[in-house]
Amino acid sequence: MGEKINLLFIELAELIFTAGFAAKENKAVIIKKASLKLDLLKFFIQIAWELKAIDNKKFAELSAPLIEIGKMLGGWQRQLIKETPPITGGVRRY
C-alpha cells in the first residue's frame, strides 16, 4: 500500500506541474485528473490509517497539506470555468 501511496503522490505532482504549463484549453482536463488522483491518494492514506499502517500523527501531517491542495485545485477549476465562455451550440441569435 505504501508503494501505491508513493506512486499517487508522484502522479499528482506530475499532473499539477503539467497543468501549470498546459495550453489553456487543456488545463481543465488535466486539473480534473489531478483532483481524481488527490481523492485516490486521500482514500489510500485513510485506509493505511485505519489499518494502523500509519499513526495518528503521520495521518494528520499528511492530511493537512492534501486538504490545502484540494482547495487550490478546486479554486483553479472554478477560475477556469469562469474564464471559459459558454458554448452556444452554434445557434445564431438575431
C-alpha positions as CSV (number, residue, x, y, z in Angstrom):
1,M,0.0,0.0,0.0
2,G,2.9,2.3,0.7
3,E,4.1,1.9,-2.8
4,K,0.7,2.8,-4.2
5,I,0.6,6.0,-2.0
6,N,4.1,7.0,-3.2
7,L,3.0,6.5,-6.8
8,L,-0.1,8.6,-6.4
9,F,2.0,11.4,-4.8
10,I,4.3,11.3,-7.8
11,E,1.4,11.2,-10.4
12,L,-0.3,14.1,-8.6
13,A,2.8,16.2,-8.7
14,E,3.3,15.4,-12.4
15,L,-0.3,16.4,-13.2
16,I,-0.1,19.7,-11.3
17,F,3.2,20.5,-12.9
18,T,1.8,19.6,-16.4
19,A,-1.3,21.7,-15.8
20,G,0.8,24.7,-15.0
21,F,2.4,24.6,-18.4
22,A,-0.5,23.3,-20.4
23,A,-2.4,25.3,-23.1
24,K,-5.5,27.0,-21.6
25,E,-7.9,24.6,-23.4
26,N,-6.1,21.5,-21.9
27,K,-5.8,22.7,-18.3
28,A,-9.3,21.8,-17.2
29,V,-8.9,18.2,-18.2
30,I,-5.5,17.9,-16.5
31,I,-6.7,19.5,-13.3
32,K,-9.7,17.2,-13.2
33,K,-7.3,14.2,-13.4
34,A,-5.2,15.7,-10.7
35,S,-8.3,16.1,-8.5
36,L,-9.1,12.4,-9.0
37,K,-5.5,11.4,-8.1
38,L,-5.8,13.5,-5.0
39,D,-9.0,11.8,-4.0
40,L,-7.4,8.4,-4.5
41,L,-4.4,9.4,-2.5
42,K,-6.6,10.6,0.4
43,F,-8.5,7.4,0.2
44,F,-5.4,5.2,0.4
45,I,-4.0,7.2,3.2
46,Q,-7.3,6.8,5.1
47,I,-7.1,3.1,4.6
48,A,-3.5,3.0,5.7
49,W,-4.5,4.9,8.9
50,E,-7.5,2.6,9.5
51,L,-5.2,-0.5,9.2
52,K,-2.8,1.2,11.6
53,A,-0.1,1.2,9.0
54,I,0.4,4.9,9.8
55,D,-0.2,6.5,13.2
56,N,-2.4,9.5,14.1
57,K,0.4,12.0,14.0
58,K,1.6,10.9,10.5
59,F,-2.0,10.8,9.3
60,A,-2.5,14.4,10.4
61,E,0.8,15.5,8.9
62,L,-0.2,14.0,5.5
63,S,-3.9,15.1,5.6
64,A,-3.4,18.9,6.2
65,P,-1.4,19.6,3.1
66,L,-3.7,17.4,1.0
67,I,-6.7,19.3,2.1
68,E,-5.0,22.5,1.1
69,I,-4.0,21.1,-2.3
70,G,-7.7,20.1,-2.8
71,K,-8.7,23.7,-2.1
72,M,-6.2,25.0,-4.5
73,L,-7.2,22.6,-7.3
74,G,-10.9,23.5,-6.7
75,G,-10.1,27.2,-7.0
76,W,-8.1,26.6,-10.2
77,Q,-11.1,24.6,-11.6
78,R,-13.5,27.4,-10.7
79,Q,-11.3,30.1,-12.2
80,L,-11.0,28.1,-15.5
81,I,-14.8,27.7,-15.6
82,K,-15.3,31.4,-15.0
83,E,-12.8,32.3,-17.8
84,T,-14.3,29.8,-20.3
85,P,-17.2,31.3,-22.3
86,P,-20.2,29.0,-22.6
87,I,-20.7,27.1,-25.8
88,T,-23.9,28.3,-27.6
89,G,-24.2,25.2,-29.8
90,G,-23.7,27.2,-33.0
91,V,-27.1,28.9,-32.8
92,R,-27.1,32.4,-34.0
93,R,-29.1,35.0,-32.1
94,Y,-30.6,37.9,-34.1
